[in-house]
Amino acid sequence: MAKAKTKEYDKKFLIGLLTEMLKIRRFEEKAAQMYGLKKIGGFCHLYNGQEAVAVGSVAALDLKRDHVLTSYRDHGHALAVGMDPNVVMAELFGKVTGCSRGKGGSMHMFDVEKNFLGGNGIVGAQIPVATGVAFASKYQETGGVALCFFGDGAIHQGAFHESLNLASVWKLPVIYIVENNHFGMGTAVKRVSAVEDFSVKAAGYDMPGRVVNGMDVLTVYEELGDVIEQVRKDSVPWLLDVKTYRYKGHSMSDPAKYRTKDELEKYKEQDPILVLKARMLDEGHLTEDEFKKIDDGMKQLAQASVDFAESSEEPPLESMYEDIYV
């Protein structure tokens, strides 16, 4: 598909996309800072660089009937579906005001009212769950589509293959989205995969597949809009290989020494925020002053979420035994 042109969209829509990506970027930078200060414990996987994937995809959805499921790299998706940054940061801090009352932490963001069904800490665990959600949508005739995000490392899980096979046999309305950031933890895709174009795997399950440029939010929005429309119409699952890149290590404990500075800088030249900003400036949808005002606002929002989390209560000790089966 040719590069999306901003002039085809109104300013309000474009500002919305830019604001959402900046919100995620500034939130994640603040989360990294708080992790360094030991305010956040446990695992923490940041989304810096991949913002266009979540923002562009969610913009194409109808969250009154569609569902979103993702992996443990979930802060970006949580914010993209409209979760309150205060609630997300409080969950990172392990505070009772978090979305899981401080019990889930970084890997288990969740908001049933926004049809965001996690954040899943086990590699690939969300893939069969999303398949089940799509089955429920078809069975109940809601017209809903399930978006299932996972990394290139998760594509080699057995659950991926089992899920795609069932989804194709049962014609389920689900879109499997590989957020292909080129590294499963610290291992490059080409070292562990017989094919680097994951979209060709769709043929093995008689479903359509497509490669998408995940560094361009408008391209993601347009491609997902097209695929979602086809899934609603035909109730046929899809597999998308969305090429993106993470600027940080796999998690906060990963110094990412397995890639060169030149490689990182090359991808930063394709930064999805700067790409959209440049095109909006060129086509008269944005000024530098407007950009600075939006960016400053998102920095303040990120700081406000930290202030909220800092001032929130710890979960009471007795809550340790609540919300468990046995």
Residue pairs with C-beta under 8 A, 6 or more apart in sequence:
1 219
1 222
1 223
3 216
3 219
4 216
4 218
4 219
4 221
4 222
5 218
5 279
5 283
6 14
6 218
6 276
6 279
6 280
6 283
6 285
7 283
7 285
9 218
11 285
11 286
14 276
14 280
14 285
14 286
15 285
15 286
15 290
15 294
16 59
17 55
17 56
17 59
17 217
17 218
17 221
17 276
18 273
18 276
18 277
18 280
18 286
18 291
18 294
19 294
19 297
19 298
20 51
20 55
20 59
20 79
20 80
21 51
21 52
21 55
21 217
21 272
21 273
21 276
22 273
22 294
22 295
22 298
23 79
23 85
23 298
23 301
23 302
24 47
24 51
24 54
24 55
24 75
24 76
24 79
24 80
25 48
25 51
25 273
25 298
26 295
26 298
26 299
26 301
26 302
27 75
27 79
27 85
27 88
27 89
27 298
27 301
27 302
27 305
28 46
28 47
28 48
28 75
28 76
29 48
29 302
30 89
30 302
30 303
30 305
30 306
31 40
31 44
31 46
31 75
31 89
31 92
32 44
32 46
32 248
32 252
34 40
34 89
34 92
34 93
34 306
35 44
35 252
39 93
39 306
39 309
39 310
40 92
40 93
40 94
40 106
41 94
41 105
42 105
42 106
42 107
43 72
43 105
43 106
43 107
43 121
43 251
43 252
43 253
44 92
44 106
44 251
44 252
45 71
45 72
45 73
45 74
45 106
45 107
45 250
45 251
45 252
46 73
46 75
46 246
46 248
46 252
47 54
47 73
47 75
47 76
47 246
48 246
48 247
48 248
49 181
49 244
49 245
49 246
49 247
49 248
49 267
49 268
49 271
49 272
50 73
50 76
50 179
50 181
50 214
50 244
50 245
50 246
51 76
51 217
51 272
51 273
52 214
52 215
52 216
52 217
52 220
52 244
52 272
52 276
53 76
53 149
53 177
53 179
53 214
53 220
53 242
53 244
54 70
54 76
54 77
54 79
54 80
54 149
55 76
55 80
55 217
55 220
56 216
56 217
56 218
56 219
56 220
56 221
56 224
57 80
57 147
57 149
57 177
57 220
57 221
57 224
58 68
58 77
58 80
58 81
58 147
59 217
59 221
60 221
60 224
60 225
60 228
61 68
61 145
61 147
61 224
61 228
62 144
63 81
63 82
63 114
63 115
64 115
65 115
65 137
65 142
65 143
65 144
65 145
66 115
66 144
66 145
66 146
66 147
66 228
67 115
67 116
67 117
67 130
67 133
67 137
67 144
67 145
67 146
67 147
68 77
68 81
68 115
68 116
68 117
68 146
68 147
68 149
69 116
69 117
69 118
69 120
69 126
69 129
69 130
69 133
69 146
69 147
69 148
69 149
70 77
70 118
70 119
70 120
70 126
70 148
70 149
70 150
71 119
71 120
71 123
71 126
71 149
71 150
71 151
71 154
72 106
72 107
72 119
72 120
72 121
73 151
73 179
73 246
74 106
74 107
74 108
74 109
74 118
74 119
74 120
75 88
75 92
75 106
75 109
77 109
77 116
77 119
77 149
78 88
78 99
78 109
78 111
78 116
78 119
79 85
79 88
81 111
81 114
81 115
81 116
82 114
83 99
83 109
83 111
83 114
83 116
85 301
85 302
85 304
85 305
86 97
86 304
86 305
86 308
86 309
87 97
87 98
87 99
88 98
88 99
88 109
88 305
89 305
89 306
89 308
89 309
90 96
90 97
90 98
90 99
90 102
90 305
90 308
90 309
90 312
91 98
91 99
91 100
91 102
91 104
91 105
91 106
91 108
91 109
92 98
92 105
92 106
92 309
93 102
93 309
93 310
93 312
94 102
94 103
94 105
94 314
94 315
95 102
95 309
95 312
95 313
95 314
95 315
96 102
96 312
96 313
96 314
96 315
96 316
96 319
97 308
97 309
97 312
97 313
98 104
98 309
98 312
99 109
99 110
99 111
100 108
100 109
100 110
101 315
101 319
101 323
102 314
102 315
103 315
103 319
103 323
104 110
104 119
107 119
107 120
107 121
108 118
108 119
108 120
108 121
109 116
109 118
109 119
110 116
110 117
110 118
110 119
117 126
117 129
117 130
117 133
118 126
118 129
120 126
120 129
123 151
123 153
123 154
123 157
124 150
124 154
124 157
124 159
124 160
125 159
126 148
126 149
126 150
127 148
127 150
127 154
127 157
127 159
127 160
127 163
127 176
128 159
128 162
128 163
130 146
130 147
130 148
130 163
130 174
130 176
131 146
131 148
131 163
131 166
131 167
131 172
131 174
133 146
133 174
134 144
134 145
134 146
134 167
134 172
134 173
134 174
134 237
135 170
135 172
137 143
137 144
137 145
137 146
137 173
138 170
138 171
138 172
138 173
138 235
143 232
144 173
145 173
145 174
145 175
145 228
145 231
145 232
146 172
146 173
146 174
146 175
147 174
147 175
147 177
147 224
148 174
148 175
148 176
148 177
149 177
149 179
150 160
150 176
150 177
150 178
150 179
151 178
151 179
151 180
151 181
151 184
152 178
152 179
152 180
152 181
152 182
152 183
152 184
152 189
152 193
152 198
153 183
153 184
153 185
153 187
154 160
154 184
155 178
155 193
155 198
155 201
156 184
156 192
156 193
160 176
163 176
164 176
164 201
164 202
164 204
164 205
164 207
164 237
164 239
165 205
166 172
167 174
167 176
167 205
167 207
167 237
168 205
168 206
168 207
168 236
168 237
171 234
171 235
171 236
171 237
172 235
172 237
173 231
173 232
173 235
173 237
174 231
174 237
174 238
175 224
175 227
175 228
175 231
175 237
175 238
175 239
175 240
176 237
176 238
176 239
176 240
177 240
177 242
178 198
178 239
178 240
178 241
178 242
179 214
179 242
179 244
180 189
180 198
180 214
180 241
180 242
180 243
180 244
181 244
181 245
181 246
182 188
182 189
182 245
183 189
183 246
183 250
183 258
183 259
184 192
185 250
185 254
186 250
186 254
186 256
186 258
187 258
188 258
189 196
190 196
195 201
197 211
197 241
198 209
198 239
198 241
199 209
199 210
199 211
199 239
199 240
199 241
200 209
201 209
201 239
202 208
202 209
202 238
202 239
203 209
205 237
205 239
207 236
207 237
207 238
207 239
208 230
208 236
208 238
208 239
209 238
209 239
209 240
209 241
210 223
210 227
210 238
210 239
210 240
210 241
211 240
211 241
211 242
211 243
212 219
212 220
212 223
212 224
212 240
212 241
212 242
212 243
213 219
213 220
213 242
213 243
214 220
214 242
214 243
214 244
214 272
215 243
215 244
215 245
215 267
215 270
215 271
215 272
215 275
216 272
216 275
216 276
217 272
217 275
217 276
218 276
220 242
223 240
224 240
227 238
227 240
230 236
230 238
231 237
231 238
245 267
245 270
247 264
247 267
247 268
248 254
248 256
249 255
249 256
250 256
277 286
277 291
280 286
281 287
281 288
281 291
